[in-house]
Structure formats: C-alpha cells, structure tokens
Amino acid sequence: MVMLIYKKIIENYVKTTLSPEIIIDYAYKNNFMLSSRDSIIIYNFIKRNYKFILNGDESSFKDLEQQLDKDLYKKIKELYIYYKSKLT
C-alpha cells in the first residue's frame, strides 16, 4: 500500500513538475554539475522510463549509460540505488 502511494507521488511529480532545470538544480545540490545537454538526456530518460523503473524493470539504464559520460552515469546510478533503498 505504501509503495503504491510512493509510485503515485513520483508519477504525478514526473508528469507535472519535473524539468531539465530541476534536474540541474538537484545535481548541483548533490555536488555535481550537469550540462544543459546532460539534463535534457536525463529528463527524457526519466519521462520515457519512469513507469518501467517504478515497476522493477531497470533494463532501460543501459540506454542511459550509452548516452552519458561514465562518471556522470555512475553518480546517477548511485543516487538511484540510494533512493531506491529508502523506498524498500
């Protein structure tokens, strides 16, 4: 039940609020910088794949890995794993 509520909150946020600018700001607050290009790649990735990821299908991360710098991808994956652990 709680996980369903979290999924709905995340889905609503992605649909109504998320933007490349918010992603840049979030990265800055987590001590790494993003280019405008990188923020758009990440934004588009999230918009296309969030439903799959929320349902446990992480295969789309391979696509993201091919589009980003190795260190940036690693940082994003670490943040994802960290926040995922908070939900389970």
Z-matrix of the N, CA and C atoms (Angstrom, degrees):
N
C 1 1.453
C 2 1.522 1 111.26
N 3 1.329 2 116.16 1 -47.81
C 4 1.463 3 119.96 2 -179.04
C 5 1.532 4 110.41 3 -63.85
N 6 1.347 5 116.24 4 -40.94
C 7 1.458 6 119.58 5 -179.98
C 8 1.524 7 110.86 6 -62.85
N 9 1.323 8 117.34 7 -37.70
C 10 1.458 9 121.24 8 177.49
C 11 1.527 10 110.76 9 -62.03
N 12 1.299 11 117.15 10 -39.58
C 13 1.467 12 121.47 11 177.58
C 14 1.524 13 110.42 12 -64.36
N 15 1.341 14 116.93 13 -44.84
C 16 1.467 15 120.50 14 177.20
C 17 1.524 16 111.14 15 -59.75
N 18 1.330 17 116.45 16 -42.99
C 19 1.472 18 120.35 17 179.49
C 20 1.518 19 110.59 18 -60.86
N 21 1.319 20 117.40 19 -42.69
C 22 1.470 21 121.12 20 179.83
C 23 1.532 22 111.16 21 -65.56
N 24 1.323 23 117.10 22 -40.01
C 25 1.473 24 120.72 23 178.46
C 26 1.529 25 109.63 24 -63.92
N 27 1.325 26 116.98 25 -45.58
C 28 1.465 27 120.90 26 179.80
C 29 1.526 28 110.04 27 -63.66
N 30 1.321 29 116.64 28 -45.69
C 31 1.467 30 120.64 29 179.72
C 32 1.527 31 111.05 30 -58.62
N 33 1.308 32 117.59 31 -45.50
C 34 1.458 33 121.35 32 179.06
C 35 1.528 34 111.02 33 -62.48
N 36 1.325 35 116.66 34 -42.84
C 37 1.469 36 120.63 35 -179.93
C 38 1.529 37 110.75 36 -62.45
N 39 1.324 38 116.89 37 -45.32
C 40 1.464 39 120.60 38 -179.20
C 41 1.526 40 109.90 39 -63.48
N 42 1.317 41 117.35 40 -42.07
C 43 1.462 42 121.06 41 -177.69
C 44 1.522 43 113.64 42 -70.76
N 45 1.322 44 117.88 43 -34.20
C 46 1.468 45 119.72 44 -169.57
C 47 1.520 46 115.65 45 -111.99
N 48 1.320 47 118.59 46 -23.69
C 49 1.459 48 119.71 47 -168.52
C 50 1.525 49 114.31 48 -122.52
N 51 1.313 50 117.49 49 -40.25
C 52 1.459 51 121.57 50 -173.15
C 53 1.523 52 111.91 51 -55.65
N 54 1.323 53 115.72 52 139.06
C 55 1.461 54 121.99 53 177.65
C 56 1.524 55 108.73 54 -149.09
N 57 1.338 56 117.57 55 162.36
C 58 1.470 57 119.24 56 175.54
C 59 1.528 58 112.49 57 -58.05
N 60 1.317 59 117.27 58 -34.00
C 61 1.464 60 121.04 59 179.68
C 62 1.533 61 111.24 60 -66.46
N 63 1.318 62 116.46 61 -39.30
C 64 1.471 63 120.57 62 177.65
C 65 1.528 64 109.46 63 -64.91
N 66 1.311 65 116.86 64 -37.71
C 67 1.461 66 120.94 65 178.79
C 68 1.519 67 110.47 66 -65.32
N 69 1.320 68 117.92 67 -42.00
C 70 1.471 69 121.93 68 177.08
C 71 1.524 70 110.12 69 -61.59
N 72 1.322 71 116.61 70 -45.27
C 73 1.461 72 121.10 71 179.55
C 74 1.525 73 111.19 72 -63.09
N 75 1.306 74 117.14 73 -42.43
C 76 1.464 75 121.68 74 178.34
C 77 1.530 76 110.71 75 -61.51
N 78 1.311 77 116.47 76 -43.83
C 79 1.469 78 120.39 77 178.76
C 80 1.528 79 110.18 78 -60.85
N 81 1.305 80 116.16 79 -45.54
C 82 1.469 81 121.01 80 179.77
C 83 1.532 82 110.34 81 -58.48
N 84 1.325 83 116.94 82 -43.38
C 85 1.463 84 120.99 83 179.83
C 86 1.526 85 112.14 84 -67.15
N 87 1.333 86 116.47 85 -18.99
C 88 1.460 87 121.49 86 177.76
C 89 1.529 88 111.88 87 -104.49
N 90 1.317 89 115.77 88 20.39
C 91 1.468 90 123.96 89 171.34
C 92 1.523 91 115.45 90 66.98
N 93 1.321 92 116.55 91 35.99
C 94 1.463 93 119.11 92 167.84
C 95 1.520 94 109.27 93 -145.85
N 96 1.306 95 114.47 94 153.89
C 97 1.454 96 120.68 95 -174.83
C 98 1.525 97 109.68 96 -104.28
N 99 1.318 98 115.00 97 145.66
C 100 1.454 99 121.73 98 175.77
C 101 1.516 100 109.79 99 -121.89
N 102 1.296 101 116.06 100 142.49
C 103 1.456 102 119.53 101 170.47
C 104 1.527 103 108.00 102 -79.00
N 105 1.292 104 115.43 103 164.58
C 106 1.465 105 120.24 104 176.60
C 107 1.528 106 109.50 105 -59.67
N 108 1.318 107 116.83 106 -40.81
C 109 1.466 108 122.07 107 178.55
C 110 1.521 109 110.94 108 -59.37
N 111 1.326 110 116.33 109 -47.79
C 112 1.462 111 120.36 110 -179.77
C 113 1.526 112 111.60 111 -62.89
N 114 1.316 113 117.20 112 -40.29
C 115 1.465 114 119.31 113 -179.64
C 116 1.519 115 111.14 114 -65.05
N 117 1.309 116 117.37 115 -35.07
C 118 1.468 117 120.99 116 178.29
C 119 1.531 118 110.41 117 -70.24
N 120 1.335 119 116.66 118 -40.52
C 121 1.469 120 120.26 119 176.55
C 122 1.525 121 110.01 120 -59.95
N 123 1.320 122 116.74 121 -46.69
C 124 1.464 123 121.56 122 -178.97
C 125 1.530 124 110.54 123 -65.86
N 126 1.312 125 116.05 124 -43.94
C 127 1.467 126 121.04 125 177.97
C 128 1.531 127 110.69 126 -57.23
N 129 1.328 128 116.93 127 -50.68
C 130 1.459 129 120.89 128 -179.57
C 131 1.527 130 111.62 129 -63.23
N 132 1.321 131 115.98 130 -38.16
C 133 1.461 132 120.28 131 176.96
C 134 1.531 133 110.46 132 -60.24
N 135 1.314 134 116.35 133 -48.21
C 136 1.462 135 120.33 134 -179.41
C 137 1.525 136 110.63 135 -61.85
N 138 1.314 137 117.26 136 -47.58
C 139 1.468 138 121.04 137 -178.40
C 140 1.525 139 111.63 138 -59.79
N 141 1.336 140 117.20 139 -38.73
C 142 1.464 141 121.11 140 -178.57
C 143 1.523 142 113.26 141 -77.54
N 144 1.332 143 117.42 142 -30.90
C 145 1.457 144 120.05 143 -165.82
C 146 1.520 145 116.79 144 -119.82
N 147 1.309 146 119.23 145 -3.01
C 148 1.465 147 119.24 146 -172.44
C 149 1.528 148 112.72 147 -60.07
N 150 1.316 149 118.28 148 -36.56
C 151 1.469 150 120.00 149 -179.31
C 152 1.524 151 111.24 150 -64.89
N 153 1.336 152 116.38 151 -42.30
C 154 1.466 153 120.44 152 178.32
C 155 1.522 154 110.51 153 -62.72
N 156 1.330 155 115.07 154 -46.04
C 157 1.470 156 120.36 155 -177.55
C 158 1.526 157 110.52 156 -64.62
N 159 1.320 158 117.25 157 -42.49
C 160 1.463 159 120.25 158 178.31
C 161 1.523 160 112.24 159 -62.05
N 162 1.322 161 116.23 160 -24.76
C 163 1.462 162 120.68 161 179.39
C 164 1.524 163 112.61 162 -98.09
N 165 1.340 164 116.32 163 14.30
C 166 1.461 165 120.57 164 172.29
C 167 1.508 166 116.19 165 93.38
N 168 1.327 167 118.82 166 -1.06
C 169 1.463 168 121.47 167 179.28
C 170 1.527 169 109.40 168 -92.59
N 171 1.313 170 116.61 169 102.40
C 172 1.462 171 122.02 170 -176.68
C 173 1.526 172 112.73 171 -99.69
N 174 1.332 173 117.72 172 10.50
C 175 1.461 174 120.99 173 -176.70
C 176 1.531 175 112.70 174 -62.60
N 177 1.311 176 117.88 175 -25.01
C 178 1.468 177 121.14 176 -178.92
C 179 1.522 178 112.44 177 -67.83
N 180 1.329 179 117.55 178 -16.41
C 181 1.465 180 119.52 179 178.28
C 182 1.527 181 111.60 180 -61.92
N 183 1.326 182 117.74 181 -25.96
C 184 1.469 183 120.58 182 177.75
C 185 1.520 184 110.58 183 -61.26
N 186 1.318 185 116.26 184 -38.54
C 187 1.461 186 121.05 185 177.85
C 188 1.530 187 110.33 186 -64.44
N 189 1.315 188 116.41 187 -43.98
C 190 1.465 189 120.32 188 179.05
C 191 1.523 190 110.80 189 -63.69
N 192 1.312 191 116.32 190 -41.07
C 193 1.467 192 120.87 191 -179.49
C 194 1.530 193 111.39 192 -58.83
N 195 1.313 194 117.43 193 -35.33
C 196 1.460 195 121.66 194 -179.81
C 197 1.524 196 112.70 195 -73.01
N 198 1.313 197 116.90 196 -19.77
C 199 1.463 198 120.59 197 -175.23
C 200 1.522 199 114.16 198 -96.97
N 201 1.315 200 117.55 199 -17.76
C 202 1.462 201 121.02 200 -174.09
C 203 1.521 202 111.79 201 -114.67
N 204 1.323 203 114.68 202 159.07
C 205 1.450 204 122.50 203 171.40
C 206 1.529 205 108.93 204 -57.25
N 207 1.308 206 116.13 205 143.67
C 208 1.472 207 122.34 206 -176.41
C 209 1.533 208 112.13 207 -54.29
N 210 1.333 209 118.06 208 -46.34
C 211 1.468 210 121.28 209 -178.45
C 212 1.521 211 112.02 210 -68.01
N 213 1.318 212 116.66 211 -38.59
C 214 1.462 213 120.15 212 178.21
C 215 1.526 214 110.21 213 -66.58
N 216 1.309 215 117.13 214 -44.01
C 217 1.453 216 120.15 215 177.98
C 218 1.528 217 110.19 216 -59.61
N 219 1.309 218 116.93 217 -43.67
C 220 1.465 219 121.30 218 -179.96
C 221 1.529 220 110.67 219 -59.08
N 222 1.329 221 116.78 220 -44.36
C 223 1.462 222 121.44 221 179.57
C 224 1.534 223 111.37 222 -62.67
N 225 1.317 224 115.97 223 -43.45
C 226 1.461 225 120.45 224 179.73
C 227 1.523 226 110.49 225 -64.69
N 228 1.301 227 116.51 226 -42.91
C 229 1.470 228 120.61 227 179.69
C 230 1.535 229 110.30 228 -64.15
N 231 1.338 230 116.93 229 -39.75
C 232 1.468 231 120.40 230 177.43
C 233 1.526 232 111.10 231 -61.79
N 234 1.325 233 116.75 232 -43.80
C 235 1.465 234 120.26 233 177.89
C 236 1.521 235 111.04 234 -63.44
N 237 1.308 236 116.59 235 -41.87
C 238 1.461 237 120.37 236 177.81
C 239 1.530 238 110.73 237 -59.40
N 240 1.310 239 116.89 238 -48.42
C 241 1.465 240 121.46 239 -179.13
C 242 1.527 241 110.39 240 -61.85
N 243 1.324 242 116.57 241 -41.69
C 244 1.465 243 121.11 242 179.14
C 245 1.534 244 110.63 243 -59.76
N 246 1.324 245 116.72 244 -50.73
C 247 1.473 246 119.51 245 -176.82
C 248 1.516 247 111.87 246 -72.10
N 249 1.313 248 117.29 247 -32.48
C 250 1.460 249 120.22 248 175.99
C 251 1.531 250 109.91 249 -61.61
N 252 1.328 251 116.47 250 -40.31
C 253 1.466 252 119.85 251 -179.83
C 254 1.526 253 111.39 252 -64.85
N 255 1.306 254 117.55 253 -26.98
C 256 1.465 255 121.44 254 178.45
C 257 1.529 256 111.88 255 -72.27
N 258 1.333 257 116.49 256 -24.69
C 259 1.463 258 120.69 257 -177.56
C 260 1.523 259 113.15 258 -89.76
N 261 1.320 260 116.84 259 -16.05
C 262 1.470 261 118.25 260 -175.93
C 263 1.503 262 111.91 261 -105.70
